[in-house]
Amino acid sequence: MKKSFLVIIIIMVGHMGHACPACEEQQSGFFRGITHGSGPDSRWDYLIVAAMATIVAATLFFSVKWLIRPGENSRHHIKRFILNEE
């Protein structure tokens, strides 16, 4: 069971990296042969994707950072009021 699941995952990941011939003709430059569908229509599309990737990366960074070290040291913080309620 475990071995067949691993083989299926490997096949799926290997197949995701190749676009079909029809989509390959529609792509331009950097994305040719990688993704399906039509390519970016203008340079604004690259700018939008770059901005969204930056926002996602910053959100991930700060989420992990504040999850590991929350930094609330005050004795009157709301979490202390809730957790120490006896």
Phi, psi and omega in degrees: 000311182295320181292318180292324177297318179295319178296318179297317178298316180297318179296317181295316180293321178294327181281333182293338184277003183233133177269155177287161183301323180294318180287330180296327179288332182279337183281153177238145171053247190297323187269002182297124178083358182257313187242162176265161177091182180284156182276181179296142182276329181209180179290338177298327179298319177295320180296318179296315180295319179296318179296317180293322178296322178295316179296317180295317180296318179294319179297316178297315181301308183290328177297313179292318180300312183281344173285321181284314180233091183296322175083011177272107182251351183291140178287343182257014180291150184301326181293326179290324178295319181284315185287329183264011180290119183233000000 
